[in-house]
């Protein structure tokens, strides 16, 4: 008792052109909306990355300043230590 599935239109009858173009237009509209949303998401993510890079740049500059300060202190202490060693008269 198999029944054949019938098509709403016979194969030789013309299809409705307006419905086909409406489908194409709707698909294009959905595609454009999807691209717009995706563009917004990407732009937002890039803004967040830019802000993080700016904060890292500021932090790196601060750390460089701290490193230079520590290097100056170590150099001063090495100079004092070397100066004292030569004043005593012993080679170290």
C-alpha distance (Angstrom), angle and dihedral (degrees) to the residues before:
residue distance angle dihedral
X1 . . .
X2 3.73 . .
X3 3.73 115.4 .
X4 3.76 123.5 -155.4
X5 3.77 116.0 -121.3
X6 3.75 107.4 -118.2
X7 3.75 123.4 -142.7
X8 3.81 118.4 -131.9
X9 3.80 89.4 -125.7
X10 3.73 128.3 38.7
X11 3.81 113.4 -118.2
X12 3.78 94.3 -110.5
X13 3.82 98.4 47.9
X14 3.82 118.5 99.5
X15 3.80 115.8 -107.8
X16 3.76 124.5 -130.3
X17 3.85 106.7 -89.3
X18 3.80 93.6 -162.8
X19 3.80 92.3 58.5
X20 3.79 91.1 49.6
X21 3.82 92.9 50.8
X22 3.80 90.4 45.0
X23 3.80 88.3 55.5
X24 3.79 91.7 49.0
X25 3.80 91.1 47.8
X26 3.80 92.9 47.8
X27 3.80 91.1 49.2
X28 3.81 90.9 49.8
X29 3.81 91.2 48.3
X30 3.80 92.2 50.5
X31 3.81 89.6 48.2
X32 3.80 92.6 51.0
X33 3.80 91.3 48.0
X34 3.80 90.9 49.3
X35 3.81 91.2 50.8
X36 3.80 90.7 48.7
X37 3.79 92.6 51.6
X38 3.80 91.8 45.6
X39 3.81 90.7 49.5
X40 3.80 89.5 53.1
X41 3.79 92.0 50.0
X42 3.80 92.6 49.2
X43 3.80 92.0 46.9
X44 3.80 91.2 50.8
X45 3.80 91.9 49.6
X46 3.81 91.4 48.9
X47 3.81 90.4 51.1
X48 3.81 89.8 52.5
X49 3.80 91.3 49.3
X50 3.81 90.1 49.3
X51 3.80 91.6 52.3
X52 3.80 91.4 48.9
X53 3.80 91.2 50.1
X54 3.80 90.4 50.5
X55 3.79 91.5 52.0
X56 3.81 91.0 47.1
X57 3.80 90.2 50.8
X58 3.80 90.9 53.6
X59 3.81 90.8 47.4
X60 3.81 92.1 49.3
X61 3.81 91.2 51.9
X62 3.79 89.9 50.9
X63 3.79 91.8 49.7
X64 3.82 91.5 48.6
X65 3.78 89.4 53.9
X66 3.81 90.3 50.8
X67 3.81 91.5 48.1
X68 3.81 92.1 51.0
X69 3.79 89.8 49.6
X70 3.81 91.8 51.5
X71 3.82 91.1 46.5
X72 3.80 90.6 53.1
X73 3.81 91.0 50.5
X74 3.80 92.5 48.4
X75 3.79 90.9 47.7
X76 3.81 90.5 50.9
X77 3.81 91.4 49.4
X78 3.82 91.7 47.2
X79 3.78 89.5 50.6
X80 3.78 92.0 51.3
X81 3.80 91.6 46.5
X82 3.80 92.9 48.7
X83 3.79 91.5 45.4
X84 3.79 92.4 51.8
X85 3.81 92.8 47.5
X86 3.79 92.7 54.4
X87 3.79 92.3 44.8
X88 3.83 91.1 57.5
X89 3.76 88.8 52.2
X90 3.81 100.7 -123.5
X91 3.78 126.2 121.4
X92 3.73 112.4 -127.7
